[in-house]
Amino acid sequence: MSNTTQGDYLSAKARTVLRTDVLKAYSNLVPREHGSAEAAELLHALSPADLIDTPVQSADDAAALLSGLWLWHDYLEESHTISQKIETATGSFWHAIMH
């Protein structure tokens, strides 16, 4: 049975980013430094559409997922830049979390 059949739509690339440096990721409420350089390298190579295994139905929601992954690895500026451009409630939600 595929992951999408089970209701899990994250791509293998997104899973890799989540597993990268998992013990350090999002461990500080107020990070003083960026997280994993390996995660940043992976994230720079991804587009929002790369993060799910099904066709993107909402470009804004896919962008919000990418913003959240940057935040997960303590890259606040990258997360902020993405979430601030999303002009939906979801974008506002991720923007607020980043702050």
C-alpha positions as CSV (number, residue, x, y, z in Angstrom):
1,M,0.0,0.0,0.0
2,S,1.4,3.4,-0.9
3,N,1.8,6.3,1.5
4,T,-0.8,8.3,-0.3
5,T,-3.3,5.5,0.1
6,Q,-2.7,5.8,3.8
7,G,-3.4,9.5,3.7
8,D,0.3,10.5,3.9
9,Y,1.2,12.7,1.0
10,L,4.7,13.8,1.8
11,S,7.3,13.0,-0.8
12,A,10.5,11.1,-0.1
13,K,12.4,14.4,-0.5
14,A,10.3,16.0,2.2
15,R,10.8,13.0,4.5
16,T,14.5,13.3,4.0
17,V,14.5,17.0,5.1
18,L,12.4,16.1,8.2
19,R,14.9,13.3,9.2
20,T,18.0,15.5,8.6
21,D,19.6,16.4,11.9
22,V,16.3,15.4,13.7
23,L,17.8,15.6,17.2
24,K,18.6,19.3,16.7
25,A,15.8,20.5,14.4
26,Y,13.3,22.8,16.1
27,S,14.7,22.2,19.5
28,N,15.0,25.8,20.6
29,L,12.1,28.2,20.9
30,V,14.3,31.1,20.0
31,P,17.2,29.8,17.9
32,R,20.5,31.7,18.0
33,E,21.9,30.1,14.9
34,H,20.8,28.3,11.8
35,G,20.2,24.6,11.9
36,S,21.6,21.9,9.7
37,A,23.6,23.1,6.7
38,E,22.7,19.7,5.1
39,A,19.0,20.5,5.5
40,A,19.5,24.0,4.0
41,E,21.3,22.4,1.0
42,L,18.4,20.0,0.5
43,L,15.8,22.8,0.9
44,H,17.5,25.1,-1.5
45,A,17.1,22.4,-4.2
46,L,13.4,21.9,-3.6
47,S,10.3,23.6,-4.9
48,P,7.0,23.4,-3.1
49,A,5.7,20.9,-5.6
50,D,8.6,18.6,-4.7
51,L,7.2,18.1,-1.2
52,I,4.1,16.1,-1.9
53,D,3.5,12.9,-3.9
54,T,0.3,14.2,-5.6
55,P,-0.3,17.1,-7.9
56,V,-0.4,20.4,-6.1
57,Q,-3.9,21.6,-5.6
58,S,-3.0,24.8,-3.8
59,A,0.3,26.5,-4.6
60,D,-0.1,28.6,-1.4
61,D,-0.4,25.5,0.8
62,A,2.6,23.9,-0.8
63,A,4.6,27.0,-0.3
64,A,3.5,27.0,3.4
65,L,4.8,23.5,3.7
66,L,8.2,24.7,2.4
67,S,8.1,27.6,4.8
68,G,7.5,25.2,7.7
69,L,10.4,23.0,6.7
70,W,12.7,26.0,6.7
71,L,11.4,26.9,10.1
72,W,11.8,23.3,11.3
73,H,15.6,23.7,10.7
74,D,15.8,27.2,12.3
75,Y,16.2,29.2,9.1
76,L,13.9,32.0,10.1
77,E,14.7,34.4,7.3
78,E,14.0,31.8,4.6
79,S,10.8,30.8,6.3
80,H,9.7,34.4,6.8
81,T,10.3,35.3,3.2
82,I,8.2,32.5,1.9
83,S,5.3,32.8,4.4
84,Q,5.1,36.6,4.1
85,K,4.3,36.2,0.3
86,I,1.4,33.8,0.9
87,E,-1.7,36.0,1.0
88,T,-4.0,33.4,2.6
89,A,-5.0,32.5,6.2
90,T,-2.5,29.6,5.9
91,G,0.3,32.1,5.0
92,S,-0.7,34.3,7.9
93,F,-0.6,31.3,10.2
94,W,2.9,30.3,9.2
95,H,4.1,33.9,9.3
96,A,2.8,34.2,12.8
97,I,4.4,31.0,13.9
98,M,7.7,32.2,12.5
99,H,7.5,35.4,14.6
